[in-house]
């Protein structure tokens, strides 16, 4: 009788053996800190965009002024 090897089980064992040891609690702390930094950066960005919108409100589309030669008349 032939024996069949479960290839998926074998692959899983090889993968686990080749992965480096990961300190999950430290990784979680690091990712939490990075997440907080991202959120703070997003908040600052929103505040900056609102300030820019307030400064430019009512000005319409920016069109550089064109100096025209005086007309002789």
KAFENNOR-V982638 format. One record per backbone hydrogen bond with DSSP energy under -1.0 kcal/mol. NH is the residue of the N-H (numbers start at 1). CO is the residue of the C=O. E is the energy in kcal/mol with one decimal. If there is no record, write none. Layout:
nh-><NH:NH>
co-><CO:CO>
e-><E:E>
This chain:
nh-><7:10:11:12:13:14:15:16:17:18:19:24:27:28:29:30:31:32:33:34:35:36:37:38:39:40:41:42:43:44:45:46:47:48:49:50:51:52:53:54:55:56:59>
co-><5:6:7:8:9:10:11:12:13:14:15:22:23:24:25:26:27:28:29:30:31:32:33:34:35:36:37:38:39:40:41:42:43:44:45:46:47:48:49:50:51:52:56>
e-><-1.1:-2.0:-2.7:-2.2:-1.9:-2.1:-2.6:-2.4:-1.9:-1.7:-1.2:-1.2:-2.4:-2.6:-1.8:-2.5:-2.7:-2.5:-2.3:-2.3:-2.3:-2.1:-2.0:-2.3:-2.3:-2.4:-2.3:-2.3:-2.3:-2.4:-2.1:-2.2:-2.3:-2.4:-2.5:-2.5:-2.3:-2.3:-2.4:-2.4:-2.1:-1.9:-1.7>
